[in-house]
Amino acid sequence: MAGRRTAKARDRHTREVQERARLHAARRAWHDGLIHRRHRDNIVASVVGGLLVAGSFASQAAFAQATDPAPAPSPSSSISAPPVAPFETPNTPAPQVTP
């Protein structure tokens, strides 16, 4: 009867099975905790990033409302620059290249 175990062997096998089950449950809980933490961190980062973008838009809008617009340029007759002659090309021939 090769298939029978002694009481001591059955107890040892039962302890080993229980230990493997305990370790598996611990690893599973740790892994589930990691997934939960990553999910939470992604949500927090998304909310903070959205608030940062919304805050930058709001600050730009507030700044644009608080500052005076730049004055529009108006023509003045006090000082004028002398007219500039258009660019003229010289009438010299191109240099000859000898081989």
Short mmCIF file of the C-alpha atoms (twelve columns), coordinates in Angstrom:
data_MODEL
# 
_entry.id   MODEL 
# 
loop_
_atom_site.group_PDB 
_atom_site.id 
_atom_site.type_symbol 
_atom_site.label_atom_id 
_atom_site.label_alt_id 
_atom_site.label_comp_id 
_atom_site.label_asym_id 
_atom_site.label_seq_id 
_atom_site.Cartn_x 
_atom_site.Cartn_y 
_atom_site.Cartn_z 
_atom_site.pdbx_PDB_model_num 
ATOM 1  C CA . MET A 1  0.000  0.000   0.000   1 
ATOM 2  C CA . ALA A 2  2.184  2.679   -1.313  1 
ATOM 3  C CA . GLY A 3  -0.511 5.373   -1.386  1 
ATOM 4  C CA . ARG A 4  -1.031 5.641   2.364   1 
ATOM 5  C CA . ARG A 5  0.709  8.257   4.460   1 
ATOM 6  C CA . THR A 6  1.469  8.264   8.100   1 
ATOM 7  C CA . ALA A 7  -0.209 10.785  10.392  1 
ATOM 8  C CA . LYS A 8  3.017  12.715  10.689  1 
ATOM 9  C CA . ALA A 9  3.370  13.016  6.886   1 
ATOM 10 C CA . ARG A 10 -0.277 14.095  6.535   1 
ATOM 11 C CA . ASP A 11 0.215  16.812  9.157   1 
ATOM 12 C CA . ARG A 12 3.370  18.049  7.446   1 
ATOM 13 C CA . HIS A 13 1.610  18.097  4.050   1 
ATOM 14 C CA . THR A 14 -1.352 19.958  5.559   1 
ATOM 15 C CA . ARG A 15 0.987  22.532  7.110   1 
ATOM 16 C CA . GLU A 16 2.791  23.030  3.785   1 
ATOM 17 C CA . VAL A 17 -0.496 23.487  1.939   1 
ATOM 18 C CA . GLN A 18 -1.690 25.982  4.538   1 
ATOM 19 C CA . GLU A 19 1.604  27.900  4.338   1 
ATOM 20 C CA . ARG A 20 1.426  28.086  0.541   1 
ATOM 21 C CA . ALA A 21 -2.174 29.293  0.749   1 
ATOM 22 C CA . ARG A 22 -1.202 31.928  3.336   1 
ATOM 23 C CA . LEU A 23 1.700  33.182  1.211   1 
ATOM 24 C CA . HIS A 24 -0.485 33.249  -1.885  1 
ATOM 25 C CA . ALA A 25 -3.160 35.279  -0.077  1 
ATOM 26 C CA . ALA A 26 -0.510 37.691  1.233   1 
ATOM 27 C CA . ARG A 27 0.997  38.200  -2.234  1 
ATOM 28 C CA . ARG A 28 -2.455 38.653  -3.717  1 
ATOM 29 C CA . ALA A 29 -3.378 41.286  -1.091  1 
ATOM 30 C CA . TRP A 30 -0.078 43.116  -1.641  1 
ATOM 31 C CA . HIS A 31 -0.586 43.135  -5.417  1 
ATOM 32 C CA . ASP A 32 -4.195 44.346  -5.068  1 
ATOM 33 C CA . GLY A 33 -2.916 47.119  -2.796  1 
ATOM 34 C CA . LEU A 34 -0.413 48.195  -5.448  1 
ATOM 35 C CA . ILE A 35 -3.123 48.340  -8.100  1 
ATOM 36 C CA . HIS A 36 -5.371 50.370  -5.795  1 
ATOM 37 C CA . ARG A 37 -2.535 52.792  -4.978  1 
ATOM 38 C CA . ARG A 38 -1.663 53.305  -8.656  1 
ATOM 39 C CA . HIS A 39 -5.293 53.961  -9.487  1 
ATOM 40 C CA . ARG A 40 -5.574 56.484  -6.638  1 
ATOM 41 C CA . ASP A 41 -2.301 58.193  -7.629  1 
ATOM 42 C CA . ASN A 42 -3.471 58.521  -11.254 1 
ATOM 43 C CA . ILE A 43 -6.731 60.133  -10.147 1 
ATOM 44 C CA . VAL A 44 -4.929 62.562  -7.832  1 
ATOM 45 C CA . ALA A 45 -2.408 63.484  -10.552 1 
ATOM 46 C CA . SER A 46 -5.202 64.062  -13.082 1 
ATOM 47 C CA . VAL A 47 -7.149 66.304  -10.708 1 
ATOM 48 C CA . VAL A 48 -4.054 68.306  -9.744  1 
ATOM 49 C CA . GLY A 49 -3.029 68.679  -13.397 1 
ATOM 50 C CA . GLY A 50 -6.527 69.818  -14.362 1 
ATOM 51 C CA . LEU A 51 -6.581 72.357  -11.538 1 
ATOM 52 C CA . LEU A 52 -3.163 73.624  -12.606 1 
ATOM 53 C CA . VAL A 53 -4.297 74.129  -16.211 1 
ATOM 54 C CA . ALA A 54 -7.555 75.776  -15.104 1 
ATOM 55 C CA . GLY A 55 -5.626 78.033  -12.733 1 
ATOM 56 C CA . SER A 56 -3.229 79.124  -15.458 1 
ATOM 57 C CA . PHE A 57 -6.145 79.986  -17.776 1 
ATOM 58 C CA . ALA A 58 -7.857 81.919  -14.980 1 
ATOM 59 C CA . SER A 59 -4.684 83.843  -14.113 1 
ATOM 60 C CA . GLN A 60 -4.138 84.782  -17.769 1 
ATOM 61 C CA . ALA A 61 -7.739 85.974  -18.074 1 
ATOM 62 C CA . ALA A 62 -7.447 88.014  -14.854 1 
ATOM 63 C CA . PHE A 63 -4.170 89.534  -16.034 1 
ATOM 64 C CA . ALA A 64 -5.676 90.462  -19.406 1 
ATOM 65 C CA . GLN A 65 -8.633 92.142  -17.678 1 
ATOM 66 C CA . ALA A 66 -6.466 94.007  -15.156 1 
ATOM 67 C CA . THR A 67 -3.955 95.518  -17.593 1 
ATOM 68 C CA . ASP A 68 -4.646 98.352  -19.998 1 
ATOM 69 C CA . PRO A 69 -4.503 97.495  -23.677 1 
ATOM 70 C CA . ALA A 70 -1.542 98.789  -25.639 1 
ATOM 71 C CA . PRO A 71 -2.235 102.131 -27.307 1 
ATOM 72 C CA . ALA A 72 -2.943 102.000 -31.019 1 
ATOM 73 C CA . PRO A 73 -0.270 103.668 -33.126 1 
ATOM 74 C CA . SER A 74 -1.340 106.908 -34.759 1 
ATOM 75 C CA . PRO A 75 0.422  108.713 -37.577 1 
ATOM 76 C CA . SER A 76 2.405  111.718 -36.465 1 
ATOM 77 C CA . SER A 77 3.601  114.601 -38.573 1 
ATOM 78 C CA . SER A 78 6.347  115.780 -36.240 1 
ATOM 79 C CA . ILE A 79 9.360  113.777 -37.464 1 
ATOM 80 C CA . SER A 80 9.597  111.632 -40.537 1 
ATOM 81 C CA . ALA A 81 12.464 109.512 -41.737 1 
ATOM 82 C CA . PRO A 82 14.104 110.362 -45.052 1 
ATOM 83 C CA . PRO A 83 12.965 108.162 -47.934 1 
ATOM 84 C CA . VAL A 84 15.152 105.157 -48.585 1 
ATOM 85 C CA . ALA A 85 16.313 104.476 -52.109 1 
ATOM 86 C CA . PRO A 86 15.379 101.048 -53.476 1 
ATOM 87 C CA . PHE A 87 18.125 98.465  -53.730 1 
ATOM 88 C CA . GLU A 88 19.886 98.585  -57.064 1 
ATOM 89 C CA . THR A 89 22.099 95.894  -58.504 1 
ATOM 90 C CA . PRO A 90 25.408 97.050  -59.968 1 
ATOM 91 C CA . ASN A 91 25.854 96.770  -63.720 1 
ATOM 92 C CA . THR A 92 29.173 94.946  -63.469 1 
ATOM 93 C CA . PRO A 93 29.605 91.675  -65.321 1 
ATOM 94 C CA . ALA A 94 30.040 88.430  -63.430 1 
ATOM 95 C CA . PRO A 95 33.674 87.316  -62.955 1 
ATOM 96 C CA . GLN A 96 35.053 84.822  -65.456 1 
ATOM 97 C CA . VAL A 97 36.308 81.512  -64.048 1 
ATOM 98 C CA . THR A 98 39.261 79.999  -65.928 1 
ATOM 99 C CA . PRO A 99 39.907 76.279  -65.639 1 
# 
